[in-house]
Amino acid sequence: MNDIVDDPNMNPRDVAEPLRRAIGDRYLTYALSTIMNRALPDARDGLKPVHRRILYAMRRLRLSSNGGFLKSAKISGDTMGDFHPHGDAAIYDAMARLAQDFTIRYPLVDGQGNFGNIDGDNPAASRYTEARMTIMAEALLDGLDENSVDFRPNYDGRLEEPSVLPASYPNLLANGSSGIAVGMATNIPPHNIGELIDACLHLIKAPGAGDDTLLQYVPGPDFPTGGVIVEPRDNIAQAYRTGRGSIRLRAKWEVEDLGRGQWQAVVTEIPYQVQKSKLVERLAELIQTKKVPILADIRDESAEDIRMVLEPKSKNVDPDLLMNMLFKNSDLETRFSLNMNVLIDGVTPKVCSLKEVLRAFLDFRRDVLCRRARHRMAKIDNRLEVLEGLIIAFLNLDRVIDIIRYDDDPKAALMYEDWSKPHQATIARATDERDYRSPLAGIDVKALELRPDPEAEARGVLADEGTPTQIPQRFGGRSEGLSDVQAEAILNMRLRSLRRLEELELVNERDKLMEERAGLEDLLASEDLQWKRVSEQLREVKKAFAKDLDRGARLTTFAEAGEAEDVPLEAMIEREPITVVCSQMGWIRAMTGHIDLNRELKFKDGDGPRFIFHAETTDKLLVVGSNGRFYTLSAANLPGGRGMGEPVRLMVDLPNEAEIHDLLVHTPGRKLLVASSAGDGFIVPENDVLAQTRSGKQVLNVKDGVKTQVCKPVTGDAVAVVGENRKVLVFMLDELPEMGRGKGVRLQKYKDGGLSDATTFTLADGLSWKDPAGRTRTEAALDEWIGKRAGSGRMAPRGFPRDNTFT
C-alpha cells in the first residue's frame, strides 16, 4: 500500500512510509557505509578507516619506530574505544596483517611475538604480542600536526580523528589493498616504492604522459613473497590502462645437482597469498593420486626462508616437464585478479588506471604541501609578532623595567605606551662604544633631531637632551602600543634572558623567519615551485626507503612462460604389465606382472572373484554401471596387489543403488554394442565413453527398473540377440545406429520378459557359443533365425546354453 494514513494517536517520533522506500533507503545507506567506511581504500593514503585509526591510535600512544613496544591488546582497545567501535578481534586481525611481511610489501606495524606465518597459522592472542609503528607508518603520519589534512569528530564526538593521512609516498600501490563491498570489490597488488616514485617524478615533469610511458617505470607488481610474473607484457599494460585484468604468477624454483645424474627441484619462492602448508598438502595429494606420476616425493625444508624439495620419479625426467605439470595442477602457479577500484578524494568509488591513481596521490601531496606552508606561515607570523615585542623591550629595557616595577597594571601600560620615543638611557647605550654588540651600536645620535620630551622629563631625564623626532628602522620603534601577545611575552620573559647576546639572537631569529616567510609566500604563489618541492620530498623518500630500507629492492621478477606441451598421462607412466582383479563386492587391485588367470587369490570373507584380466599400467579401464554410466579408471592409480584392494565406489561416484555391470580395458578406436534389459540398444564409439571426472559419463539412458544388460566390443557384420524367452534373432549390424548417448532402438520384440544377451559376429563364420560342457559350438546355417531388427525371432538352436548367454 503506497498511501500513508495519518493516525492521530501515532507517536510523533514515529514515521510512516512505504515498505519499499524504507527498505531501499536503509539498504542504500548500508551499501554506502560499506563502500566508504569498510571495503574500499582511499586513493590518497591507500588506507581503509580501520587501518588509519589503528595508526593514529598508535601515534597518540607514542609508539614510534625507535621507541618501546606496547601490548597489542592496549592498542586494539584504544582504537576500539576512541575511534573504531567494532570488535576488538577484527581490529587486532587488521593490525596483525599490517605486521606480516609476507602479506604487506612494506609493513606498517613492527610486531614482537607471534603474528602468524606463511603456513597460514593465526597470530597469537593480543595479550601475548606487542607492537609499535615502523618508519613507513611514520612517513604516512608525517605533518599531521601541521594542519595538512582535515579532522572530523570520532563516532561519539569526544575526540577528533584525521579523515586521511598526509602520506609521504603512494601507499595505495606500494602495499596494495583488497576488499569486497556491496556490488563492487577491489584487489590492488603491491608494488615497488622506488619504481612508483620514479613514475611520480616523470608524471610531474610530463603531466600528459600516458599509462604505457608510466609502465616503463612500473613494469608490474612487486609481491612481498617474490615469485615470477609470466603474464605477457601486453596483458599487463592492458590491465593497468583499464584498471582490470589478471596477472599470472609462478613460484621461483631451481635445479640442484645431486651428482651421478641425480637432481631435485627446489622451490624458494611461492606465489602471493598462497599458504605453504596447503600447497605442500596439495602436492602430496598429487603424488598419492598419481595425477603427476613423474613426481616421487615432496619435502618441506623451510626455516625462515622457503625451501620445498621436489624429487622426480626418475633422473631421466625433464625438470621443465615436471614443473609445468605442477604449475598446471597446483597453486605453484596462480592468477592475481587486478581491480583498482578506489575512493577518489575519499568519496567517489572509481575503477582507475595507473595514471589516475598516481595523479590522485600527487594532487593530494601538493594540497598537503600548501596546507603545511600556510600553517607554517601562521606560526611564523605569530613568532614575528612576539619577536617584535621582545626587540622593542630590549631597545627600551629601562622603560620596560620601570613600567613593570612601578605601574599598577604593567600589561596595560605596556600595551598603551608609545614606543616611538625611546628612553634616553637606551640612546646612551647605543652610543656606548663598549656596547659594540648591541643592535643600536653605531647610531649617530647627534645627527638625530631632538625635541623636548615631557614624559622623559617626568621620568627624571633632562629635558634639554630631548628624544629623536624620527626613529630609524633599525631602532625598531613604533608609534602604537604593544599587542596583547607581545605584552604577555614581555611579562613572561625570564631575567636570565636580559643578557647582551639575547638582543642579537632575537634579531637573527627575526631575519631568518622573515626570509623563510618570503620563501613560503613565493612557494604558495608559484605552482612550479610547489611541484619542485613535491619532487624533492619524493626523492628524499626514495633515498630513505627504496635503497636503504631492508627489502627495498624488487622481489618479484619477470619471465616468459613458454609453450607448455600437453604430454599424455601415459607418456609419463612407466609401462609395466599388471593383472587387474575385481571382486564380486567391487574391491579392485592390480597385481604386478601377468599372473595365471586361474590362480587362486585371496578375498574378503563372503567375497569372491568376478573380473580378472591382464593389462598394463598405461591402460585406462572402463567401469560400466548398471545405471548406464561409464566411469574411467587409470590402471596406474589402482592399489597394489598385496592387500585386498579398495572399493571402486571410493574411486568413482557410483551410486549405491547401481552395480558394476562390466569392467574392461579401453582400446582407442574400438566400438561397443550397448543394450538395456528392455531390449533397446545402439553402437557407441569407445572414445566417446571416456569420462574426465569421478561422476562418469551417461551413455545408455535407462529408467523405471531398466538396467544395463549388454556392453561388448563390436566385431563382424551381424548382431545376434536372445531374450529371456529363449528366442534368438539375427540381423545385420548396419541396422543399428551409431550414437554417443541415448536410449537406442528396439533390438528384439518381446511379449513377456526382456533382453537376456546380445553379441556381434561375422555372419559368414556362423554363430558360436559354449555348451554346458564348456565346448564351443558353431551354428553356420542361420537362415531360420535371420530377420529384421525388432523381430520376435525363433527358439534357440539345440544345445544353446540354458542361461541364455552367448559366452
N, C-alpha and C positions, 0 to 999 in steps of 0.2 A: 504494500500500500504506500503510495507516494505522498498522499495528503497528510499533513500533520494537524492533529486536532489539539487545540489548546485546552488544557484541563485546569479549571480554576483552583483545584486542590493540589496541583503539581508543585513540588518544591521548586522555587525559582532558580535554585542552583542546578537542577536537572534540565538537560537539553534534549528535546525530542527531535530526531532526524531519521530519514530513511536508512534502513539497514545497509543497503548497497553503498550509500555515500559514507556511512560511518565506517564500514569495513575498508572501503577504498582509501579514505583519508588516513586511517590508522596504519594500514599496510604501507602506504606511501611514506608515512613518517618513519616507520620501522626500516624501510628499504634505504631511505636517505641516511638514516643514522648508521646503518650497517656500512654503507658505502663510504661515508666521510669519517666515521669515528672508529672503524674496526678493520676493514678489509684492504682498502686502497692506500698506498703511501702518498705522501706529499712530494711533488716533483722538486721542491726547493731543498729540503733537507733529507729526503729519502726515507723518512721515518713515519711509522704509524703512531697514533696517540699514546698507546701503551709504552712503546719504546721511548718516545720523547719524555714521557712522565717519569719513567724509571731513571733516565739520565739526569733529569732536572732534580729529582729527589736525591740522587747520589751527590749532586753538586751542592745541594743545601746541607747535606751531611758532611761536606768537606772531604770526600773520598777521592783525592787527587791521585794521579798516577804514581807519584813518588811518596805518597803518604801511607798510612796504615790501612789494613783491611777491616771490614766490619761484617758482622753476621748477615747472611742473606735474608734471614727472617726479619731483621730490623729494616732492611732496605725495602723488601716487598711490603712489609707492614706500613711503613711510612708512605709508600707510593699508593697503597690502597686507601689509607685513612685520609690523606690530604688531596690526592689528585685523581685516582682511578678506582671508583667504587665498584670493583668486580672481585672475583675470587682471588685469594692470595695464591692459590696453586697455579692459576693461569698467569698471574704476574710473574711468579718465580720461574715458570716454564719459559716465558718470553725473555726474562733476564738471563736464564741459563743458555738459551740459544745465542745470545749476544756474546757469550764467553766461549763458544765452541769453535775452535779454529778449523774444524772440518765442515762446519755449516756456514760460517760467515767468513768472507775473504779477509777483512780487517776487523778483528774482534774489538768491540766497544767496551767490554767488561773484562777485567782481569780477575779470573776466578782462582780461588785457593781451595782445593778439595776436589771431590768427585763431581764433575759437571757433565758426566756422560762420556761415551766414546763412540767411535765409528762402527762398532759392532751393533749399536742400537740399544745399549744399556742406558737406563734412565739415570738422571743426576741423583745424588744423594738428597735427603731431605734438607730443607732450607736451614734448619737449625744446626746442621753439620758443616755447612760450607760458608765461605767468606768471599767478599768481592770488593773491588774498587774500580775506578774508571781507568781506561787506557789513554794514551796520548791522542789516539784517534778520536775518542769521545770528547776529550778536552778541546780538540780542534773544532768539533761541532758546536761547542758551547762558547767559543772564544768571542768576546764582545757582547755577551748577553747583558752585562750591566751598563752598557753604553747606549741604551735606547735603540738598539739595532733592529729589534723586532717588536711586534705588538704583544701585549699581555692581555689575558682575559681572566675573568673570575673562575675559580675552580667550581666543582659541582655544587658546593654548598655556600659559596660566596665568602668564605672566611679568608681565602688566600687568592693569589693570582698565579697563573702559570703561563708560560710562553705559548703562543699559537703556532710557532715554528721556531726552529733553532737557527742561529746565524750560518752554520755550516761552511767551513773554510774550504771544503772540497766537495765534488759531486758524489755524495754518499749514496744516492739512489742507484747509480750504475756501479759504484765501487763495491757495494755489498749486496746489491740486488734486493729483491723482495718478492713475496708470494702471498696470495690471499684470495678468498672466494667471497664475493658479495652477492646481493640479490640481483640476479640477471647478468652479472658480469664477474670477471675474475682477472687477476694479474699474476704474471710469473716472469720476473726480470732476473736474468743471470748476473752474477758478479763479474766485474772487470778489473783490469789493472789500473791503479790510480795514476801511474806515470803516463800511460797511454791516454787516459781521459784528460789529464791536464794539458798534454800536447795538443789534443783535439780542441780543447777550450781556447788555448792560445792562438791556434790557427783561426778559429771562428771569430775571435776578437779582431785579428788582423784582416780577415776576409769574411765579413758578415754574410755575404752571399754564397759562401761555399756550400756545396751540396753534400748529401749523405755519402755519395761514392768517394768524394775527396776526404771526408772525415774518416772513412774506413781505412784509409792509408795510415792513419794514426791509431785507430782502434780496430784491429783486424777481426776481433771476435771476443767472446767471453774468456775470462781467466778464473777458472774454478779453484776453490781452496784445496780440493783433493787432487789437483793436477789432471792427468788424463790426456788423451789425444783427440782433437777435433778432426773428424774425417768428412765433415759436410763440405760439398763444393763451395767455392768462393762465391759463385753467382747466387746460390741459395741463401748464403749468409747475408749478402748485400741486399737481396730482396726482402729478407726478414727485417733488417734494420731500416729499410726505406718505408715499409708499411707498418712496422710495429708488431707484426705477427709472423710466425714461422716456427720451424723446428730445427734443432742443431743436433747432429749425430755425434755422440761422444763414446770413445772406447777406452778401455784400460790400457795402461802402458806396460809392456812386457819385454822381456829379453831372453835370449837363449844362453844357458850356462852349459859349457862343455865339461863333461864328466870324465873324459878320456876313453880310449878304446872304442870310439864311435858312439858312446852313450851321451845323452843330453837330456836336459829338462828345461821346461819353460817356467820363468819366474815373473809373476805379476807384481809390480812395485807401486802402481797407482791404479785406483779403481774409479769408475765414473762417479760424478757428483750425486749425492743423496741416495747412494746405494749402501745398504747395511752389509758390512763384510760378513757377518755371521750367516745371514740369509743367503748371501752369494755362495759361501762355502757349502751350505746345505743343498743349494740347487745344483752345484757341480757334483756333489756326492750322489745326488739323485740321478743325474745323467749317467754316472758310472753304474749305479745299481740297475737302472732300467736299460742300460746298454744303448741309449739313444746316440751316444758318441762312443762307439766301441773302440776307437783308437786311443781313448784316454784310460789309463790304468789306475791312477791314484791322484788324490788332491791332499796337500798338507798345508796347514796354516802355520807358518813360522814367524808370524808378525810379532814385533815387540812395540816400540814406539813408531817404527816405520812399517809400511805394508810389505809383506813378503809371503806370497802364496805360490807354492811349488806345484806344478802340474807335470806328472810323469806320463810319458806316452806308453802305449802298449808295446811298441817295438821301436828300436833305434832307426828303423827304416822309414818311419812315419815322417812326412814333411811337416815341419813346425808351422808353416803358414796354413797348411790344410787343417791342422789340429785347432789352431786359434780361430780360424774362420768358422769352423763348426761350433766352437764355444761362443763366439760372438753372436752366432745365429740362434743359439739355444739357451742363452743365459744373459744375465744382466752385466756381463763384461762389456756389452755394448748397449747403450740406452739412447733415447731421444729426449732432449730438453725442449719443451714447448715454450717458445718465447712469446710473451703477450705483454707489451709495455703499456698497460692501462694504468694511468696515474691521475692524481688530482692536480690540475693546473691552478696555481695560486691558492691551493688548499680548498677549492670549491668545486670546480668543474671536472668530472671524470672524462678522460680522453685517451684514446689509443694513439700514442705519439711515436714519431720516428726518432732516430738517434739525434738528429739535429734539433728537433723540437725539445727534447729533454735537456740537452746541453744549453740551448738558448734560454730555457726557463731558469736553469741554475745561474747562468751568467747575468741575466737581468736581475735576479734576486741578489746576487753578490754586489752588483752596482747599487742597488737600493740600500743594502746594508752599509756599504761604504759611505753613501751620502748621509744616512741617518747617524752613523758614528761621527762623521765630520761635524754635523750640526750639534751633536751632543758635546763634542769636544770644544766647539766654539762657545757654547753656552758656559762651559766650565771655565774657559779662558777669560771670557768677559767678566764672570764673577770674580775670578782671581785678580784680574787687572783692576777691578774696582777696589778690591782690598789693598792691592799694592799701591794704588794711587793715594789712598788714605794713609797708609803707613809711610810713604815717602814724604807726604805733607807733614806728618807728625815728626819725622826726623829732621826736616828742614825747619820746623818750628818747635823744636823739642822743649825749650824753656817755657814757651807759652802753653804747650800741652801739659807739662808737669804742673805749671801754675794753675791751670784750669782744674785738673784732676785734684790738686791739693786743696784749693780754696773754694771752688764752686760747689753749691749745694746739689746741683743736678749736672754733673760733668758731661753726661751723654748729650743732653740738650744743648749745653754750652758748646760742645764740640761741633754739633750739627749746625748751629746758627752762627758760629764765629766766622768772620770774614778773613779768610786765609790768604787774601791777596796782599796783606800788609804784614810781612814777616817781622819778627821780633828783632830789635837791634843787636841782641846777643848772637842771633843767627848770622847777621851780616858780619859781625865781628869775627865769628868762626870762619866765615867764607874768606875773609881777608887774612886770616892767620896763616902765615907761610908754613908753620909747623904742621897744620892740619891739611897737608897736601893730598890726603886720601879722601877728603870729603867731596861729595858731588858738587859743592859750592865753591871749592877751592879755585882760585884764579879769577874770580869775578872782579871786574874793575868797579868797585863801589863808588869811587869818586866820579866816575863817568855817569852814574845814575842821578837823575834829577830827584832831589829830595824835597819833601814838603812836611810841614808840621803834622804831628800825629797826636791828637788829644788822648786817644786810648793808650798810646805808648807812654804819654806823659803821666797818665793816671797810674800806670804800672811801674813808675819810677825811672822811665827812660827820659833823657834830656830832650826837650822839645826842639832845640836847635839842631839836633842831629837829624831829625826827620826820618822819613821812610821813602823808599823808591816809589815814584809815580807809575812806573811801568815795571812789571815783573817779567824777567826773561823766561823763555820756555824751559830753560834748564833749571830755573829756580823752582818750578813745579807749583807755582801759586795758582789760586782760583778765586774768583770773585764770590761764588756761592759757598754755602757751608758743606759739611761732610754728609754723606748719606748715612742711613741707619746701619748698613752693613759695615761701612768704614769706621763709624764711631764705635761700633761694637768690637771690631777688630783691634782698634787702638786701645780700648779699655782692657781687652783680654791679653794684650801684649805683655810678655814677661820682662822683668827688669834686666835679665841677663841678655836680652836682645838689644839693649841700648849700646852695645859696643860699636866702635867706629866702622869695622868691616861690614856690619849689617847693612849700612847705607848702600855700599857698593853692590852687595848681593841682591838687594831689592831692585836696584836699577838694572842690574844684569838680567835678573829674572823677568823684569818687565819688558826689556828689549827682546829677549828670546821669545816670550809669549806673543809679543806684537808681531814678530817675524813669523811664528808658527800660525798665528791667526791670519796673516796675509796669505800664507800658503794655502790654508783651508778655504779662504774666500776664492782664491784662484781655482782651487780644485772643484768647488761647487759651481763655479761659473763656466767651467770647460768640460765638455763631455769627453774630449780626447784625453785630458789629464785623468779623468775618472777611470777610463778603460786602461790607461797606462798603469795606474795604481793597482787595479784589479789584476793585471798581468803580473806585476811584481809580487803580489801576495800569492798568486798561484805558483809562481816559480819557487817561492820560499817553501810552500807546502810540498812541492815535488822534491826539492832538495832534502827536506826533512823526512819524507815518508817513502818516496819511490826508490831511493838508493840506500839511505842509511837504515831504514826500518827493516827488521827481520821479515823475510818472505816478501820483500818489496819487488823482487824480480818476477817476471812472468813464470807461472807454474804450468799452465796448460799449453801444449804445443799443437802444431798443425801437421797433418799428413794426408795423403790420398789413400782412400780405402782400397782402391784397386778392384778389379773384377773378381768376385768370389765364384769359383766354379762349383756348379751343382754336381757333387760327386754322389753317385748312388750309394745307398747304405751297404749294398752287397760288396761294393768295391773296397770298403773299409773293414769288412769282416773276413777273417781268415777262413778259407773254405776247408771244412773238415766234415767227415762222414759222421752221421748220428742216426740213432734209431728212436723214432718218436713212439711213445707208449701213452695211451689214454685209457683210463679205466671206465667201467660202466657208470660210476658215480661222477665222472668228469674230472678226475685228477690226472694231470698231464705232466710228463717229464721227458727228458732227452738223454738217452744212453749214448755214451761215447762209442763211436765206431758202428759198423754194420754188424749187428749180432744176429744169431739164428732166430728167425721169427717164431719158431716153435719152442724156443727156450722157455723154461718155466720161470716166471718172475713173481716177486712178492707184491702183494697188495694189502690194503687195509682189511680188517675183519668185515666180512659181508660184502666185499667188493671183488671185482674180477676184471680180466682184460676185455677190451672192446675193440680198440683200434691199435694196430701195431704195424709200422711200415718203416722203410729206410728213407732217409732224406739227407740233406746237407745243411750246414749252418747258414748258408747263404739263401736258403729257400724261405718262401713265405707259405704259411699254412692257412687254408680256408676252413673256417668253422661254420657249418651250415646249421642254423637253428630251425626248430620246428615251427617257429613263427614266421618263416620266410625271409629272415635277415641273414646276411652273410657277414662274418667277422673275420678279421685278418690278424694273424699272429706271426711274429718273426721267430724263425727257428733258432736264431742265435740267442734270443731272450728267454728261451724255455729253461726251467730249473733243471739242475743236474740230476743224474740218474741214481745217485747214492741214496736218496731218500724216496719218499712216496710221491714226490712232486708237489704241485699246487693246483687248486681248483681252477678250472678255466673261467669260472664266473668272477674270479678276482682279477683276471687279465682283460676281460671284455664285459660289457654291460648286458649280459644275457639275463632276461627276466626269469624270475623263479618259476613261473608257470610254463616256460619254454624248456625244451630238451635239446640236447645235441643230436641232430639227425645224422650228420656225416662230418668227417674230418679228412681232408685230402691236401696234397701238395699242389700249390699253384704252378701251372705251366703257362707261360705267356703265349698268347695267340690261340689257345685252345678254346673250344666252345662246350657249353654244358646244356644238357637236357634237364629242365626243372619242371616238376609237376606236383600238384596238390592231391590230397586224398579224395577230393571231389572229382578228379579226372580232368582238370584243366592244366595246361602247361604250354611251354614255349622254349625256344632256343635262346640262350644268352651268351654273349662273348665273355670269356672268363676275366679278361682285363677290366670289364665294366663292374665286376662284383667286388673288386678290391676296396677295402674301407681304410680311411686315413685316421679314423678316431675309434675310441673304445665302444662307442654306441653302435658301430657297424653300419651296414647299408641295406635298406629294404629292397629286395629283388622280387620275390614272389608274394603277391598280395593274397592273404588268407584271412578269413573271419568266420564267426559263427561255428566254432568247433572244427573247422577245416585246418589241416596242418600240412607241412611239407612231407611229401611221400617219396619223391624221386629227385636225385641230383647225381647225374652220371655224365662222364665225358662223352662227347658225340664222336662216333666212328661209323663209317659206312654211309649208305644211302637210304636206309629204311628204318622204320620205327615199329617195335612190337610192344603192345600193351596187354596186360592181363588184369581182369577185375577180380573182385572178391568172389564173384560168381563163377570163376574159373573159365571165363570166356576169353579167348585170345583174338586180338585184331592186329593185322599187319597192314601198314600203309607207308607211302613214300615220305621221306624226310622233308622234301620240299613243300609239303602241305603244312608244315609248322612255321609260324612266323618267327623272325629273329627280333628280340626286344631287349631293352635294358632293364625294364621293370614293368610289372603288370600282373593281371590275373591269368592271362594266356587264353587259349582257345580249347574247346572240348576235344579230348583225345578219343574217348570211348563213351558210348551211351549206356547207362545202367538203369534198370528198373528198380532194383534194390541194391544197397551197398555202394561201394566206390572203387577207386583205383587201388590195385594191390602192388603192381610193379610195372616198370617200363624200361626199355633198353633200345639201343640203336645197333645196327649191324649192316653187313653188306648182303644184299638180297641174293646175289649170285652164289655166295658161300653158304647160304642157309642159316637157319636159326638154331643156336646151341643153348643147352642148359645142362645142369648136373642132376643126375638121378639120385634117389635116396642112398645109393651105394657110393656116391662120390664120383661116378664115371660120367664123362662128358658125352652127351648125345646130341646129334645134329639132325634136324629135320630139313631136308632140301626141298621137298615138294610142299610148298606153302600156298598153292593156289586156293585151297579150301579156306584159308584164313586171311587172304589178301582182300582188302576192301578200301573203302574211302574212310578218311578221318571222321570220327564221331559216329561210326557204325557200332553195332552191338557185338559183332564178332561171333565166333563159334567155340564150342567146347575145346579145351586144350587137348593136344595130341596125347596118345597113350604114353605113359611113363613120365609125364610132366610132374615136377615137384608138387607135393601136397601143400607146401607153404606159399604157393603161387608166386614164386620169385624166379628170375632167370639166372641168378648166380647162387 
